[in-house]
Amino acid sequence: MKTKLAIAVLGLASVLSFGASAASLVSNQQAEQLQSLNQTISVSGVDGDQTNVRQELSQKADAQGANHYRIIESNRGDTFHVTAELYK
């Protein structure tokens, strides 16, 4: 019983720590205080709402080693297309 509880606690802790390390969206003003990586990322063809777009941007930013991203272009037709600059 204690083993199952320990596994459940460790699993929850790993999920929480993963979420805490996800790259976050910053404003233009906040970006002025950060170090730019001189890289951009884009997501296209995203259905749904802005939450889906932010989740995809955060995942791509994480993969590039960024801690933050700033949206520099956003278009919406039937789906979203967004470009963001990456920051440390």
PDB file with one MODEL, atoms N, CA, C and O in Angstrom:
MODEL        1
ATOM      1  N   MET A   1       0.818  -1.193   0.000  1.00  0.00           N
ATOM      2  CA  MET A   1       0.000   0.000   0.000  1.00  0.00           C
ATOM      3  C   MET A   1       0.865   1.261   0.000  1.00  0.00           C
ATOM      4  O   MET A   1       0.584   2.213  -0.729  1.00  0.00           O
ATOM      5  N   LYS A   2       1.930   1.261   0.832  1.00  0.00           N
ATOM      6  CA  LYS A   2       2.808   2.420   0.892  1.00  0.00           C
ATOM      7  C   LYS A   2       3.543   2.606  -0.430  1.00  0.00           C
ATOM      8  O   LYS A   2       3.819   3.735  -0.837  1.00  0.00           O
ATOM      9  N   THR A   3       3.860   1.499  -1.100  1.00  0.00           N
ATOM     10  CA  THR A   3       4.551   1.582  -2.388  1.00  0.00           C
ATOM     11  C   THR A   3       3.662   2.261  -3.421  1.00  0.00           C
ATOM     12  O   THR A   3       4.131   3.111  -4.177  1.00  0.00           O
ATOM     13  N   LYS A   4       2.393   1.898  -3.461  1.00  0.00           N
ATOM     14  CA  LYS A   4       1.461   2.517  -4.404  1.00  0.00           C
ATOM     15  C   LYS A   4       1.316   4.010  -4.128  1.00  0.00           C
ATOM     16  O   LYS A   4       1.263   4.815  -5.058  1.00  0.00           O
ATOM     17  N   LEU A   5       1.254   4.376  -2.863  1.00  0.00           N
ATOM     18  CA  LEU A   5       1.143   5.783  -2.495  1.00  0.00           C
ATOM     19  C   LEU A   5       2.400   6.546  -2.910  1.00  0.00           C
ATOM     20  O   LEU A   5       2.313   7.659  -3.428  1.00  0.00           O
ATOM     21  N   ALA A   6       3.563   5.946  -2.683  1.00  0.00           N
ATOM     22  CA  ALA A   6       4.824   6.596  -3.057  1.00  0.00           C
ATOM     23  C   ALA A   6       4.905   6.794  -4.566  1.00  0.00           C
ATOM     24  O   ALA A   6       5.348   7.843  -5.033  1.00  0.00           O
ATOM     25  N   ILE A   7       4.483   5.800  -5.324  1.00  0.00           N
ATOM     26  CA  ILE A   7       4.491   5.908  -6.787  1.00  0.00           C
ATOM     27  C   ILE A   7       3.534   7.001  -7.239  1.00  0.00           C
ATOM     28  O   ILE A   7       3.860   7.780  -8.134  1.00  0.00           O
ATOM     29  N   ALA A   8       2.366   7.065  -6.633  1.00  0.00           N
ATOM     30  CA  ALA A   8       1.390   8.102  -6.994  1.00  0.00           C
ATOM     31  C   ALA A   8       1.930   9.494  -6.678  1.00  0.00           C
ATOM     32  O   ALA A   8       1.763  10.416  -7.476  1.00  0.00           O
ATOM     33  N   VAL A   9       2.571   9.655  -5.530  1.00  0.00           N
ATOM     34  CA  VAL A   9       3.131  10.953  -5.144  1.00  0.00           C
ATOM     35  C   VAL A   9       4.253  11.349  -6.095  1.00  0.00           C
ATOM     36  O   VAL A   9       4.315  12.500  -6.527  1.00  0.00           O
ATOM     37  N   LEU A  10       5.141  10.415  -6.427  1.00  0.00           N
ATOM     38  CA  LEU A  10       6.232  10.709  -7.364  1.00  0.00           C
ATOM     39  C   LEU A  10       5.693  11.059  -8.745  1.00  0.00           C
ATOM     40  O   LEU A  10       6.215  11.956  -9.407  1.00  0.00           O
ATOM     41  N   GLY A  11       4.666  10.364  -9.175  1.00  0.00           N
ATOM     42  CA  GLY A  11       4.057  10.669 -10.470  1.00  0.00           C
ATOM     43  C   GLY A  11       3.466  12.065 -10.498  1.00  0.00           C
ATOM     44  O   GLY A  11       3.648  12.799 -11.469  1.00  0.00           O
ATOM     45  N   LEU A  12       2.766  12.433  -9.449  1.00  0.00           N
ATOM     46  CA  LEU A  12       2.184  13.774  -9.357  1.00  0.00           C
ATOM     47  C   LEU A  12       3.280  14.836  -9.305  1.00  0.00           C
ATOM     48  O   LEU A  12       3.157  15.884  -9.939  1.00  0.00           O
ATOM     49  N   ALA A  13       4.340  14.574  -8.561  1.00  0.00           N
ATOM     50  CA  ALA A  13       5.445  15.533  -8.465  1.00  0.00           C
ATOM     51  C   ALA A  13       6.115  15.738  -9.811  1.00  0.00           C
ATOM     52  O   ALA A  13       6.489  16.861 -10.150  1.00  0.00           O
ATOM     53  N   SER A  14       6.272  14.671 -10.583  1.00  0.00           N
ATOM     54  CA  SER A  14       6.909  14.820 -11.895  1.00  0.00           C
ATOM     55  C   SER A  14       6.022  15.616 -12.845  1.00  0.00           C
ATOM     56  O   SER A  14       6.533  16.397 -13.648  1.00  0.00           O
ATOM     57  N   VAL A  15       4.723  15.437 -12.774  1.00  0.00           N
ATOM     58  CA  VAL A  15       3.801  16.212 -13.608  1.00  0.00           C
ATOM     59  C   VAL A  15       3.855  17.685 -13.227  1.00  0.00           C
ATOM     60  O   VAL A  15       3.888  18.549 -14.104  1.00  0.00           O
ATOM     61  N   LEU A  16       3.864  17.979 -11.951  1.00  0.00           N
ATOM     62  CA  LEU A  16       3.916  19.363 -11.491  1.00  0.00           C
ATOM     63  C   LEU A  16       5.235  20.023 -11.847  1.00  0.00           C
ATOM     64  O   LEU A  16       5.253  21.192 -12.234  1.00  0.00           O
ATOM     65  N   SER A  17       6.343  19.297 -11.724  1.00  0.00           N
ATOM     66  CA  SER A  17       7.635  19.898 -12.057  1.00  0.00           C
ATOM     67  C   SER A  17       7.763  20.114 -13.552  1.00  0.00           C
ATOM     68  O   SER A  17       8.403  21.079 -13.970  1.00  0.00           O
ATOM     69  N   PHE A  18       7.177  19.251 -14.376  1.00  0.00           N
ATOM     70  CA  PHE A  18       7.204  19.459 -15.821  1.00  0.00           C
ATOM     71  C   PHE A  18       6.443  20.725 -16.179  1.00  0.00           C
ATOM     72  O   PHE A  18       6.920  21.527 -16.982  1.00  0.00           O
ATOM     73  N   GLY A  19       5.285  20.914 -15.602  1.00  0.00           N
ATOM     74  CA  GLY A  19       4.489  22.102 -15.880  1.00  0.00           C
ATOM     75  C   GLY A  19       5.184  23.378 -15.441  1.00  0.00           C
ATOM     76  O   GLY A  19       5.021  24.426 -16.066  1.00  0.00           O
ATOM     77  N   ALA A  20       5.956  23.292 -14.369  1.00  0.00           N
ATOM     78  CA  ALA A  20       6.643  24.472 -13.859  1.00  0.00           C
ATOM     79  C   ALA A  20       7.779  24.902 -14.772  1.00  0.00           C
ATOM     80  O   ALA A  20       8.172  26.068 -14.752  1.00  0.00           O
ATOM     81  N   SER A  21       8.313  23.992 -15.569  1.00  0.00           N
ATOM     82  CA  SER A  21       9.449  24.334 -16.419  1.00  0.00           C
ATOM     83  C   SER A  21       9.026  24.743 -17.828  1.00  0.00           C
ATOM     84  O   SER A  21       9.880  25.029 -18.666  1.00  0.00           O
ATOM     85  N   ALA A  22       7.749  24.775 -18.096  1.00  0.00           N
ATOM     86  CA  ALA A  22       7.270  25.127 -19.432  1.00  0.00           C
ATOM     87  C   ALA A  22       7.557  26.596 -19.733  1.00  0.00           C
ATOM     88  O   ALA A  22       7.432  27.456 -18.861  1.00  0.00           O
ATOM     89  N   ALA A  23       7.942  26.869 -20.974  1.00  0.00           N
ATOM     90  CA  ALA A  23       8.203  28.249 -21.393  1.00  0.00           C
ATOM     91  C   ALA A  23       6.925  29.069 -21.266  1.00  0.00           C
ATOM     92  O   ALA A  23       5.828  28.582 -21.542  1.00  0.00           O
ATOM     93  N   SER A  24       7.081  30.314 -20.847  1.00  0.00           N
ATOM     94  CA  SER A  24       5.916  31.159 -20.605  1.00  0.00           C
ATOM     95  C   SER A  24       5.852  32.330 -21.578  1.00  0.00           C
ATOM     96  O   SER A  24       6.871  32.808 -22.075  1.00  0.00           O
ATOM     97  N   LEU A  25       4.648  32.770 -21.830  1.00  0.00           N
ATOM     98  CA  LEU A  25       4.381  33.927 -22.674  1.00  0.00           C
ATOM     99  C   LEU A  25       4.745  35.191 -21.908  1.00  0.00           C
ATOM    100  O   LEU A  25       4.392  35.328 -20.737  1.00  0.00           O
ATOM    101  N   VAL A  26       5.458  36.131 -22.568  1.00  0.00           N
ATOM    102  CA  VAL A  26       5.791  37.412 -21.945  1.00  0.00           C
ATOM    103  C   VAL A  26       5.313  38.557 -22.830  1.00  0.00           C
ATOM    104  O   VAL A  26       5.125  38.394 -24.035  1.00  0.00           O
ATOM    105  N   SER A  27       5.122  39.703 -22.215  1.00  0.00           N
ATOM    106  CA  SER A  27       4.710  40.908 -22.940  1.00  0.00           C
ATOM    107  C   SER A  27       5.931  41.572 -23.574  1.00  0.00           C
ATOM    108  O   SER A  27       7.065  41.183 -23.294  1.00  0.00           O
ATOM    109  N   ASN A  28       5.702  42.570 -24.426  1.00  0.00           N
ATOM    110  CA  ASN A  28       6.801  43.331 -25.023  1.00  0.00           C
ATOM    111  C   ASN A  28       7.653  43.977 -23.937  1.00  0.00           C
ATOM    112  O   ASN A  28       8.881  43.968 -24.017  1.00  0.00           O
ATOM    113  N   GLN A  29       7.002  44.535 -22.927  1.00  0.00           N
ATOM    114  CA  GLN A  29       7.717  45.202 -21.839  1.00  0.00           C
ATOM    115  C   GLN A  29       8.566  44.205 -21.047  1.00  0.00           C
ATOM    116  O   GLN A  29       9.707  44.510 -20.701  1.00  0.00           O
ATOM    117  N   GLN A  30       8.035  43.037 -20.760  1.00  0.00           N
ATOM    118  CA  GLN A  30       8.792  42.021 -20.035  1.00  0.00           C
ATOM    119  C   GLN A  30       9.971  41.524 -20.864  1.00  0.00           C
ATOM    120  O   GLN A  30      11.043  41.259 -20.321  1.00  0.00           O
ATOM    121  N   ALA A  31       9.780  41.395 -22.170  1.00  0.00           N
ATOM    122  CA  ALA A  31      10.831  40.891 -23.053  1.00  0.00           C
ATOM    123  C   ALA A  31      12.048  41.806 -23.073  1.00  0.00           C
ATOM    124  O   ALA A  31      13.166  41.343 -23.298  1.00  0.00           O
ATOM    125  N   GLU A  32      11.844  43.099 -22.840  1.00  0.00           N
ATOM    126  CA  GLU A  32      12.962  44.043 -22.815  1.00  0.00           C
ATOM    127  C   GLU A  32      13.970  43.710 -21.722  1.00  0.00           C
ATOM    128  O   GLU A  32      15.139  44.081 -21.824  1.00  0.00           O
ATOM    129  N   GLN A  33      13.529  43.020 -20.685  1.00  0.00           N
ATOM    130  CA  GLN A  33      14.397  42.663 -19.562  1.00  0.00           C
ATOM    131  C   GLN A  33      15.040  41.288 -19.731  1.00  0.00           C
ATOM    132  O   GLN A  33      15.808  40.860 -18.869  1.00  0.00           O
ATOM    133  N   LEU A  34      14.741  40.592 -20.822  1.00  0.00           N
ATOM    134  CA  LEU A  34      15.220  39.226 -21.032  1.00  0.00           C
ATOM    135  C   LEU A  34      16.262  39.167 -22.137  1.00  0.00           C
ATOM    136  O   LEU A  34      16.393  40.095 -22.935  1.00  0.00           O
ATOM    137  N   GLN A  35      16.998  38.066 -22.172  1.00  0.00           N
ATOM    138  CA  GLN A  35      18.011  37.848 -23.208  1.00  0.00           C
ATOM    139  C   GLN A  35      17.374  37.112 -24.388  1.00  0.00           C
ATOM    140  O   GLN A  35      16.881  35.993 -24.241  1.00  0.00           O
ATOM    141  N   SER A  36      17.390  37.751 -25.552  1.00  0.00           N
ATOM    142  CA  SER A  36      16.837  37.130 -26.752  1.00  0.00           C
ATOM    143  C   SER A  36      17.756  36.009 -27.222  1.00  0.00           C
ATOM    144  O   SER A  36      18.979  36.128 -27.146  1.00  0.00           O
ATOM    145  N   LEU A  37      17.171  34.931 -27.702  1.00  0.00           N
ATOM    146  CA  LEU A  37      17.945  33.845 -28.303  1.00  0.00           C
ATOM    147  C   LEU A  37      18.149  34.070 -29.799  1.00  0.00           C
ATOM    148  O   LEU A  37      18.798  33.266 -30.468  1.00  0.00           O
ATOM    149  N   ASN A  38      17.593  35.168 -30.324  1.00  0.00           N
ATOM    150  CA  ASN A  38      17.657  35.468 -31.761  1.00  0.00           C
ATOM    151  C   ASN A  38      17.122  34.312 -32.597  1.00  0.00           C
ATOM    152  O   ASN A  38      17.666  33.986 -33.652  1.00  0.00           O
ATOM    153  N   GLN A  39      16.052  33.702 -32.111  1.00  0.00           N
ATOM    154  CA  GLN A  39      15.373  32.610 -32.802  1.00  0.00           C
ATOM    155  C   GLN A  39      13.872  32.864 -32.745  1.00  0.00           C
ATOM    156  O   GLN A  39      13.365  33.491 -31.815  1.00  0.00           O
ATOM    157  N   THR A  40      13.178  32.364 -33.755  1.00  0.00           N
ATOM    158  CA  THR A  40      11.722  32.417 -33.741  1.00  0.00           C
ATOM    159  C   THR A  40      11.165  31.020 -33.952  1.00  0.00           C
ATOM    160  O   THR A  40      11.840  30.134 -34.476  1.00  0.00           O
ATOM    161  N   ILE A  41       9.937  30.845 -33.538  1.00  0.00           N
ATOM    162  CA  ILE A  41       9.195  29.612 -33.772  1.00  0.00           C
ATOM    163  C   ILE A  41       7.837  29.998 -34.320  1.00  0.00           C
ATOM    164  O   ILE A  41       7.366  31.113 -34.097  1.00  0.00           O
ATOM    165  N   SER A  42       7.205  29.082 -35.038  1.00  0.00           N
ATOM    166  CA  SER A  42       5.868  29.324 -35.584  1.00  0.00           C
ATOM    167  C   SER A  42       5.003  28.095 -35.399  1.00  0.00           C
ATOM    168  O   SER A  42       5.490  26.965 -35.412  1.00  0.00           O
ATOM    169  N   VAL A  43       3.731  28.329 -35.228  1.00  0.00           N
ATOM    170  CA  VAL A  43       2.741  27.257 -35.263  1.00  0.00           C
ATOM    171  C   VAL A  43       1.661  27.667 -36.244  1.00  0.00           C
ATOM    172  O   VAL A  43       1.260  28.830 -36.293  1.00  0.00           O
ATOM    173  N   SER A  44       1.197  26.712 -37.018  1.00  0.00           N
ATOM    174  CA  SER A  44       0.172  26.968 -38.036  1.00  0.00           C
ATOM    175  C   SER A  44      -0.868  25.872 -38.002  1.00  0.00           C
ATOM    176  O   SER A  44      -0.601  24.750 -37.572  1.00  0.00           O
ATOM    177  N   GLY A  45      -2.055  26.214 -38.460  1.00  0.00           N
ATOM    178  CA  GLY A  45      -3.113  25.225 -38.594  1.00  0.00           C
ATOM    179  C   GLY A  45      -3.668  24.741 -37.274  1.00  0.00           C
ATOM    180  O   GLY A  45      -4.182  23.626 -37.192  1.00  0.00           O
ATOM    181  N   VAL A  46      -3.575  25.561 -36.237  1.00  0.00           N
ATOM    182  CA  VAL A  46      -4.060  25.169 -34.917  1.00  0.00           C
ATOM    183  C   VAL A  46      -5.544  25.498 -34.813  1.00  0.00           C
ATOM    184  O   VAL A  46      -5.950  26.648 -34.977  1.00  0.00           O
ATOM    185  N   ASP A  47      -6.344  24.475 -34.540  1.00  0.00           N
ATOM    186  CA  ASP A  47      -7.777  24.668 -34.316  1.00  0.00           C
ATOM    187  C   ASP A  47      -8.016  24.971 -32.844  1.00  0.00           C
ATOM    188  O   ASP A  47      -7.145  24.741 -32.005  1.00  0.00           O
ATOM    189  N   GLY A  48      -9.173  25.476 -32.544  1.00  0.00           N
ATOM    190  CA  GLY A  48      -9.538  25.705 -31.154  1.00  0.00           C
ATOM    191  C   GLY A  48      -9.300  27.138 -30.733  1.00  0.00           C
ATOM    192  O   GLY A  48      -9.488  28.072 -31.511  1.00  0.00           O
ATOM    193  N   ASP A  49      -8.880  27.295 -29.481  1.00  0.00           N
ATOM    194  CA  ASP A  49      -8.710  28.641 -28.941  1.00  0.00           C
ATOM    195  C   ASP A  49      -7.240  28.968 -28.700  1.00  0.00           C
ATOM    196  O   ASP A  49      -6.351  28.185 -29.034  1.00  0.00           O
ATOM    197  N   GLN A  50      -7.003  30.134 -28.118  1.00  0.00           N
ATOM    198  CA  GLN A  50      -5.639  30.598 -27.885  1.00  0.00           C
ATOM    199  C   GLN A  50      -4.877  29.708 -26.914  1.00  0.00           C
ATOM    200  O   GLN A  50      -3.648  29.674 -26.954  1.00  0.00           O
ATOM    201  N   THR A  51      -5.568  28.996 -26.055  1.00  0.00           N
ATOM    202  CA  THR A  51      -4.905  28.087 -25.128  1.00  0.00           C
ATOM    203  C   THR A  51      -4.154  27.008 -25.890  1.00  0.00           C
ATOM    204  O   THR A  51      -3.034  26.656 -25.518  1.00  0.00           O
ATOM    205  N   ASN A  52      -4.753  26.479 -26.952  1.00  0.00           N
ATOM    206  CA  ASN A  52      -4.089  25.460 -27.767  1.00  0.00           C
ATOM    207  C   ASN A  52      -2.838  26.023 -28.428  1.00  0.00           C
ATOM    208  O   ASN A  52      -1.812  25.348 -28.502  1.00  0.00           O
ATOM    209  N   VAL A  53      -2.926  27.257 -28.909  1.00  0.00           N
ATOM    210  CA  VAL A  53      -1.784  27.910 -29.552  1.00  0.00           C
ATOM    211  C   VAL A  53      -0.666  28.099 -28.538  1.00  0.00           C
ATOM    212  O   VAL A  53       0.489  27.782 -28.823  1.00  0.00           O
ATOM    213  N   ARG A  54      -0.993  28.607 -27.369  1.00  0.00           N
ATOM    214  CA  ARG A  54       0.019  28.849 -26.336  1.00  0.00           C
ATOM    215  C   ARG A  54       0.685  27.555 -25.894  1.00  0.00           C
ATOM    216  O   ARG A  54       1.887  27.533 -25.630  1.00  0.00           O
ATOM    217  N   GLN A  55      -0.084  26.485 -25.812  1.00  0.00           N
ATOM    218  CA  GLN A  55       0.483  25.197 -25.424  1.00  0.00           C
ATOM    219  C   GLN A  55       1.495  24.724 -26.467  1.00  0.00           C
ATOM    220  O   GLN A  55       2.577  24.259 -26.108  1.00  0.00           O
ATOM    221  N   GLU A  56       1.159  24.835 -27.741  1.00  0.00           N
ATOM    222  CA  GLU A  56       2.086  24.428 -28.801  1.00  0.00           C
ATOM    223  C   GLU A  56       3.323  25.319 -28.832  1.00  0.00           C
ATOM    224  O   GLU A  56       4.438  24.825 -29.003  1.00  0.00           O
ATOM    225  N   LEU A  57       3.137  26.627 -28.668  1.00  0.00           N
ATOM    226  CA  LEU A  57       4.282  27.538 -28.625  1.00  0.00           C
ATOM    227  C   LEU A  57       5.194  27.200 -27.449  1.00  0.00           C
ATOM    228  O   LEU A  57       6.416  27.184 -27.598  1.00  0.00           O
ATOM    229  N   SER A  58       4.622  26.935 -26.301  1.00  0.00           N
ATOM    230  CA  SER A  58       5.404  26.601 -25.120  1.00  0.00           C
ATOM    231  C   SER A  58       6.220  25.331 -25.339  1.00  0.00           C
ATOM    232  O   SER A  58       7.388  25.273 -24.954  1.00  0.00           O
ATOM    233  N   GLN A  59       5.621  24.322 -25.949  1.00  0.00           N
ATOM    234  CA  GLN A  59       6.328  23.073 -26.223  1.00  0.00           C
ATOM    235  C   GLN A  59       7.477  23.293 -27.197  1.00  0.00           C
ATOM    236  O   GLN A  59       8.569  22.760 -26.998  1.00  0.00           O
ATOM    237  N   LYS A  60       7.243  24.071 -28.247  1.00  0.00           N
ATOM    238  CA  LYS A  60       8.301  24.356 -29.217  1.00  0.00           C
ATOM    239  C   LYS A  60       9.415  25.187 -28.584  1.00  0.00           C
ATOM    240  O   LYS A  60      10.594  24.949 -28.844  1.00  0.00           O
ATOM    241  N   ALA A  61       9.045  26.151 -27.761  1.00  0.00           N
ATOM    242  CA  ALA A  61      10.046  26.979 -27.078  1.00  0.00           C
ATOM    243  C   ALA A  61      10.893  26.123 -26.140  1.00  0.00           C
ATOM    244  O   ALA A  61      12.113  26.278 -26.089  1.00  0.00           O
ATOM    245  N   ASP A  62      10.256  25.231 -25.405  1.00  0.00           N
ATOM    246  CA  ASP A  62      10.988  24.313 -24.528  1.00  0.00           C
ATOM    247  C   ASP A  62      11.997  23.491 -25.320  1.00  0.00           C
ATOM    248  O   ASP A  62      13.138  23.319 -24.891  1.00  0.00           O
ATOM    249  N   ALA A  63      11.578  22.989 -26.466  1.00  0.00           N
ATOM    250  CA  ALA A  63      12.452  22.155 -27.297  1.00  0.00           C
ATOM    251  C   ALA A  63      13.678  22.925 -27.783  1.00  0.00           C
ATOM    252  O   ALA A  63      14.719  22.327 -28.056  1.00  0.00           O
ATOM    253  N   GLN A  64      13.558  24.252 -27.893  1.00  0.00           N
ATOM    254  CA  GLN A  64      14.677  25.093 -28.338  1.00  0.00           C
ATOM    255  C   GLN A  64      15.491  25.627 -27.151  1.00  0.00           C
ATOM    256  O   GLN A  64      16.442  26.384 -27.349  1.00  0.00           O
ATOM    257  N   GLY A  65      15.133  25.246 -25.940  1.00  0.00           N
ATOM    258  CA  GLY A  65      15.865  25.671 -24.752  1.00  0.00           C
ATOM    259  C   GLY A  65      15.490  27.047 -24.232  1.00  0.00           C
ATOM    260  O   GLY A  65      16.242  27.644 -23.462  1.00  0.00           O
ATOM    261  N   ALA A  66      14.345  27.555 -24.641  1.00  0.00           N
ATOM    262  CA  ALA A  66      13.898  28.880 -24.203  1.00  0.00           C
ATOM    263  C   ALA A  66      13.079  28.776 -22.917  1.00  0.00           C
ATOM    264  O   ALA A  66      12.426  27.766 -22.655  1.00  0.00           O
ATOM    265  N   ASN A  67      13.132  29.836 -22.133  1.00  0.00           N
ATOM    266  CA  ASN A  67      12.309  29.922 -20.926  1.00  0.00           C
ATOM    267  C   ASN A  67      11.043  30.739 -21.162  1.00  0.00           C
ATOM    268  O   ASN A  67      10.046  30.588 -20.456  1.00  0.00           O
ATOM    269  N   HIS A  68      11.107  31.612 -22.177  1.00  0.00           N
ATOM    270  CA  HIS A  68       9.996  32.518 -22.461  1.00  0.00           C
ATOM    271  C   HIS A  68       9.854  32.708 -23.968  1.00  0.00           C
ATOM    272  O   HIS A  68      10.782  32.446 -24.733  1.00  0.00           O
ATOM    273  N   TYR A  69       8.679  33.167 -24.377  1.00  0.00           N
ATOM    274  CA  TYR A  69       8.448  33.520 -25.777  1.00  0.00           C
ATOM    275  C   TYR A  69       7.531  34.736 -25.834  1.00  0.00           C
ATOM    276  O   TYR A  69       6.703  34.955 -24.949  1.00  0.00           O
ATOM    277  N   ARG A  70       7.699  35.526 -26.901  1.00  0.00           N
ATOM    278  CA  ARG A  70       6.886  36.731 -27.120  1.00  0.00           C
ATOM    279  C   ARG A  70       6.269  36.632 -28.505  1.00  0.00           C
ATOM    280  O   ARG A  70       6.987  36.437 -29.486  1.00  0.00           O
ATOM    281  N   ILE A  71       4.967  36.763 -28.600  1.00  0.00           N
ATOM    282  CA  ILE A  71       4.278  36.676 -29.886  1.00  0.00           C
ATOM    283  C   ILE A  71       4.573  37.935 -30.689  1.00  0.00           C
ATOM    284  O   ILE A  71       4.345  39.053 -30.225  1.00  0.00           O
ATOM    285  N   ILE A  72       5.088  37.733 -31.914  1.00  0.00           N
ATOM    286  CA  ILE A  72       5.425  38.869 -32.778  1.00  0.00           C
ATOM    287  C   ILE A  72       4.538  38.936 -34.013  1.00  0.00           C
ATOM    288  O   ILE A  72       4.535  39.942 -34.723  1.00  0.00           O
ATOM    289  N   GLU A  73       3.786  37.870 -34.275  1.00  0.00           N
ATOM    290  CA  GLU A  73       2.856  37.850 -35.406  1.00  0.00           C
ATOM    291  C   GLU A  73       1.726  36.885 -35.078  1.00  0.00           C
ATOM    292  O   GLU A  73       1.966  35.793 -34.563  1.00  0.00           O
ATOM    293  N   SER A  74       0.508  37.283 -35.373  1.00  0.00           N
ATOM    294  CA  SER A  74      -0.643  36.431 -35.116  1.00  0.00           C
ATOM    295  C   SER A  74      -1.703  36.674 -36.178  1.00  0.00           C
ATOM    296  O   SER A  74      -2.143  37.806 -36.382  1.00  0.00           O
ATOM    297  N   ASN A  75      -2.109  35.606 -36.853  1.00  0.00           N
ATOM    298  CA  ASN A  75      -3.160  35.675 -37.871  1.00  0.00           C
ATOM    299  C   ASN A  75      -4.183  34.590 -37.585  1.00  0.00           C
ATOM    300  O   ASN A  75      -3.842  33.486 -37.160  1.00  0.00           O
ATOM    301  N   ARG A  76      -5.428  34.922 -37.824  1.00  0.00           N
ATOM    302  CA  ARG A  76      -6.475  33.931 -37.635  1.00  0.00           C
ATOM    303  C   ARG A  76      -7.444  33.986 -38.793  1.00  0.00           C
ATOM    304  O   ARG A  76      -8.074  35.009 -39.060  1.00  0.00           O
ATOM    305  N   GLY A  77      -7.547  32.866 -39.470  1.00  0.00           N
ATOM    306  CA  GLY A  77      -8.578  32.654 -40.468  1.00  0.00           C
ATOM    307  C   GLY A  77      -9.436  31.533 -39.917  1.00  0.00           C
ATOM    308  O   GLY A  77     -10.069  31.682 -38.872  1.00  0.00           O
ATOM    309  N   ASP A  78      -9.457  30.411 -40.617  1.00  0.00           N
ATOM    310  CA  ASP A  78     -10.132  29.223 -40.092  1.00  0.00           C
ATOM    311  C   ASP A  78      -9.331  28.614 -38.946  1.00  0.00           C
ATOM    312  O   ASP A  78      -9.892  27.997 -38.041  1.00  0.00           O
ATOM    313  N   THR A  79      -7.993  28.799 -39.000  1.00  0.00           N
ATOM    314  CA  THR A  79      -7.095  28.304 -37.958  1.00  0.00           C
ATOM    315  C   THR A  79      -6.108  29.414 -37.596  1.00  0.00           C
ATOM    316  O   THR A  79      -6.051  30.451 -38.257  1.00  0.00           O
ATOM    317  N   PHE A  80      -5.343  29.181 -36.550  1.00  0.00           N
ATOM    318  CA  PHE A  80      -4.348  30.152 -36.107  1.00  0.00           C
ATOM    319  C   PHE A  80      -3.016  29.946 -36.818  1.00  0.00           C
ATOM    320  O   PHE A  80      -2.655  28.819 -37.157  1.00  0.00           O
ATOM    321  N   HIS A  81      -2.283  31.042 -37.044  1.00  0.00           N
ATOM    322  CA  HIS A  81      -0.868  31.031 -37.418  1.00  0.00           C
ATOM    323  C   HIS A  81      -0.201  32.073 -36.529  1.00  0.00           C
ATOM    324  O   HIS A  81      -0.576  33.245 -36.547  1.00  0.00           O
ATOM    325  N   VAL A  82       0.791  31.641 -35.750  1.00  0.00           N
ATOM    326  CA  VAL A  82       1.442  32.527 -34.793  1.00  0.00           C
ATOM    327  C   VAL A  82       2.949  32.331 -34.871  1.00  0.00           C
ATOM    328  O   VAL A  82       3.434  31.204 -34.976  1.00  0.00           O
ATOM    329  N   THR A  83       3.694  33.450 -34.818  1.00  0.00           N
ATOM    330  CA  THR A  83       5.150  33.428 -34.756  1.00  0.00           C
ATOM    331  C   THR A  83       5.566  34.094 -33.453  1.00  0.00           C
ATOM    332  O   THR A  83       4.981  35.095 -33.041  1.00  0.00           O
ATOM    333  N   ALA A  84       6.587  33.527 -32.806  1.00  0.00           N
ATOM    334  CA  ALA A  84       7.055  34.070 -31.529  1.00  0.00           C
ATOM    335  C   ALA A  84       8.573  34.113 -31.492  1.00  0.00           C
ATOM    336  O   ALA A  84       9.249  33.265 -32.074  1.00  0.00           O
ATOM    337  N   GLU A  85       9.100  35.120 -30.797  1.00  0.00           N
ATOM    338  CA  GLU A  85      10.539  35.237 -30.563  1.00  0.00           C
ATOM    339  C   GLU A  85      10.854  34.563 -29.229  1.00  0.00           C
ATOM    340  O   GLU A  85      10.059  34.622 -28.291  1.00  0.00           O
ATOM    341  N   LEU A  86      12.026  33.922 -29.154  1.00  0.00           N
ATOM    342  CA  LEU A  86      12.402  33.157 -27.967  1.00  0.00           C
ATOM    343  C   LEU A  86      13.377  33.922 -27.080  1.00  0.00           C
ATOM    344  O   LEU A  86      14.207  34.692 -27.563  1.00  0.00           O
ATOM    345  N   TYR A  87      13.260  33.695 -25.764  1.00  0.00           N
ATOM    346  CA  TYR A  87      14.091  34.369 -24.768  1.00  0.00           C
ATOM    347  C   TYR A  87      14.545  33.398 -23.692  1.00  0.00           C
ATOM    348  O   TYR A  87      13.891  32.393 -23.417  1.00  0.00           O
ATOM    349  N   LYS A  88      15.688  33.725 -23.089  1.00  0.00           N
ATOM    350  CA  LYS A  88      16.192  32.997 -21.920  1.00  0.00           C
ATOM    351  C   LYS A  88      15.662  33.659 -20.681  1.00  0.00           C
ATOM    352  O   LYS A  88      15.956  33.217 -19.571  1.00  0.00           O
TER     353      LYS A  88
ENDMDL
END
